[in-house]
């Protein structure tokens, strides 16, 4: 269990949705460990059913094809959780999860997780929303991959990643690499590079270091409606 129950998780994260009381109910049963960057937290097809929470840092869920190509599912920032499916249905893990940066990860048994899930209304509501959000997200990605151009898929991904900073502007503090973006939108790194250059030339984005400013949210949104 965490020594300090400081409730400061980002709005929109699962732990934030649990509220202070729900967080405390979960934290009483978990233990925390530190993971350096690139270290494996969960391996695909593992048979354990523990549940994990990102207390600090950033984790990434991904799997690999037979030829070694990475299929990136999602990044898991502070306050997010993983391992929920195995805890509920008892099936093997469906993906790998590794630390993207120095991370502190909490771990609790499936039995304790279910105990809190079924007895705490706030936790129950938070994880129902979590599961629905995952279904919507994956459904949206499938639709994009089959109906949108590379440019449109890139615009949709940038809109998802950015935080609105003004009436028509947004900001991404740590933009994914071109290879990571390519994986996210089912494309190639070279194609992403070309499309990023086009968006910059059109005055829609501005890159500085690892951050990116979206100069026109409406401009990116308009591209999604183009034939």
C-alpha positions in Angstrom: 0.0 0.0 0.0 1.1 3.5 -0.7 2.6 5.4 2.2 0.9 8.6 1.2 -2.5 8.7 -0.3 -2.2 12.0 -2.1 -5.0 12.1 -4.5 -3.7 14.1 -7.4 -4.3 12.0 -10.5 -5.1 13.6 -13.8 -8.7 14.2 -14.6 -9.9 11.5 -17.0 -7.8 8.8 -15.5 -9.3 5.7 -13.9 -8.0 6.4 -10.5 -9.3 10.0 -10.6 -12.7 8.7 -11.5 -12.6 6.4 -8.5 -12.4 9.4 -6.2 -10.4 9.7 -3.0 -12.4 7.0 -1.1 -12.3 4.6 -4.0 -8.6 5.1 -4.4 -8.0 4.5 -0.7 -10.1 1.3 -1.0 -7.9 0.0 -3.8 -4.6 1.2 -2.4 -5.0 -0.7 0.9 -4.6 -4.0 -1.0 -1.7 -3.1 -3.4 2.0 -3.0 -3.3 4.2 -0.6 -5.4 7.4 -1.3 -7.3 9.7 0.9 -9.5 10.4 0.0 -13.2 13.1 1.6 -15.3 12.4 2.5 -18.9 11.9 -0.4 -21.3 11.5 -2.9 -18.5 8.6 -5.4 -19.0 5.8 -5.2 -16.5 3.4 -7.7 -18.1 4.1 -10.2 -20.8 1.5 -11.3 -23.4 0.1 -14.8 -22.5 1.1 -14.5 -18.9 -1.3 -16.6 -16.8 -1.4 -14.5 -13.7 -4.5 -12.3 -13.2 -3.2 -9.4 -11.0 -4.3 -5.8 -11.7 -1.9 -2.9 -12.1 -2.1 0.9 -11.7 0.3 3.5 -12.9 1.1 5.6 -9.8 3.9 7.6 -11.5 5.4 7.7 -14.9 4.2 6.2 -18.2 3.6 2.7 -19.4 2.8 1.3 -22.9 0.6 -1.5 -24.0 1.8 -3.2 -27.3 2.1 -6.5 -29.0 4.2 -7.8 -31.8 3.5 -9.6 -35.1 5.3 -12.8 -36.2 7.7 -10.7 -38.2 8.5 -8.4 -35.3 6.3 -5.4 -36.2 5.1 -3.6 -33.1 1.3 -3.1 -32.8 0.8 -0.3 -30.3 -2.5 -0.3 -28.4 -2.1 2.7 -26.1 0.0 4.6 -23.7 -0.9 4.4 -20.1 -0.2 7.6 -18.2 -0.4 8.2 -14.4 -3.7 7.2 -13.0 -4.5 4.5 -15.6 -4.8 0.8 -15.0 -4.2 -2.4 -16.9 -4.7 -6.2 -16.4 -8.4 -5.7 -15.9 -9.5 -8.3 -18.5 -7.6 -11.2 -17.0 -8.8 -10.3 -13.5 -12.4 -10.5 -14.7 -12.4 -13.4 -17.2 -9.4 -15.4 -16.0 -8.0 -15.6 -19.6 -4.3 -15.1 -20.4 -2.9 -11.6 -21.0 -3.8 -10.1 -24.4 -0.8 -7.7 -24.7 2.6 -6.7 -23.3 3.0 -3.7 -21.1 6.4 -2.1 -20.4 7.6 1.1 -18.8 8.0 3.9 -21.3 9.9 6.0 -18.7 10.8 5.6 -15.0 7.5 4.4 -13.5 6.0 3.4 -10.2 3.5 0.6 -10.6 1.0 -0.6 -8.1 -0.1 -4.3 -8.2 -3.0 -6.1 -6.5 -4.5 -9.5 -6.7 -7.5 -10.2 -8.9 -9.4 -11.4 -5.8 -8.9 -8.1 -3.9 -9.7 -6.1 -7.0 -13.0 -7.9 -7.5 -13.8 -7.4 -3.8 -13.4 -3.7 -4.1 -15.0 -3.5 -7.6 -18.2 -5.2 -6.4 -18.5 -3.4 -3.1 -17.5 0.2 -3.9 -19.9 2.1 -6.1 -17.4 4.7 -7.2 -14.8 2.1 -8.2 -17.5 0.0 -10.0 -18.7 3.1 -12.0 -15.1 4.1 -12.9 -14.2 0.7 -14.3 -17.5 0.4 -16.2 -16.7 3.7 -17.9 -13.1 2.5 -18.5 -14.3 -0.6 -20.3 -16.8 1.3 -22.4 -14.1 3.9 -23.3 -11.8 1.1 -24.4 -14.5 -0.4 -26.7 -15.2 3.0 -28.2 -11.5 3.8 -28.7 -10.7 0.5 -30.4 -13.9 0.7 -32.5 -12.9 4.2 -33.6 -9.4 3.1 -34.6 -10.8 0.3 -36.7 -13.1 2.6 -38.5 -10.3 5.1 -39.1 -8.0 2.4 -40.4 -10.5 1.2 -43.0 -12.1 4.5 -44.1 -9.6 7.4 -43.7 -6.5 8.4 -45.6 -3.1 8.5 -43.9 -3.4 12.3 -43.7 -6.8 12.0 -42.1 -5.7 9.3 -39.6 -2.7 11.4 -38.6 -5.0 14.5 -38.1 -7.4 12.4 -35.9 -4.5 11.1 -33.8 -3.0 14.5 -33.3 -6.4 15.8 -32.2 -6.7 12.9 -29.7 -3.2 13.6 -28.3 -3.4 17.4 -27.9 -4.7 19.4 -25.0 -6.7 22.4 -26.0 -5.0 25.6 -25.0 -7.1 28.2 -26.7 -10.2 28.7 -28.9 -8.6 27.1 -31.9 -5.2 25.9 -30.6 -3.8 22.8 -28.9 -0.5 21.5 -27.4 1.2 18.2 -27.2 4.0 18.3 -24.6 5.7 15.1 -25.6 4.9 14.1 -29.2 5.3 10.4 -30.1 8.1 9.6 -32.6 7.2 9.3 -36.3 7.6 5.5 -36.0 5.2 5.5 -33.0 2.7 7.7 -34.8 2.9 5.3 -37.8 2.2 2.4 -35.6 -0.8 4.1 -34.0 -2.4 5.0 -37.3 -1.5 1.8 -39.2 0.9 3.5 -41.6 4.6 3.8 -42.4 7.2 6.2 -40.8 8.0 7.7 -44.2 4.4 8.5 -44.9 3.9 10.1 -41.5 7.0 12.2 -42.1 5.6 13.5 -45.4 2.2 14.3 -43.9 3.7 16.1 -40.9 5.7 18.3 -43.3 2.5 19.1 -45.3 0.6 20.1 -42.1 3.5 22.3 -41.1 3.7 23.9 -44.5 0.0 24.5 -44.4 0.4 26.4 -41.1 -1.6 23.9 -39.1 1.1 22.7 -36.7 4.4 23.9 -35.4 7.1 21.6 -33.9 9.7 22.6 -31.3 11.9 19.9 -29.8 9.7 17.1 -28.5 6.6 19.3 -28.3 4.1 20.2 -30.9 1.6 23.1 -31.2 -1.6 22.7 -33.1 -2.1 26.1 -34.6 -5.6 25.3 -36.0 -7.8 22.7 -34.4 -10.5 23.5 -36.9 -8.0 23.0 -39.7 -7.3 19.5 -38.6 -11.0 18.8 -38.1 -11.8 20.1 -41.5 -9.4 17.6 -43.1 -11.4 14.7 -41.5 -14.5 15.7 -43.4 -12.7 16.0 -46.8 -13.4 13.3 -49.4 
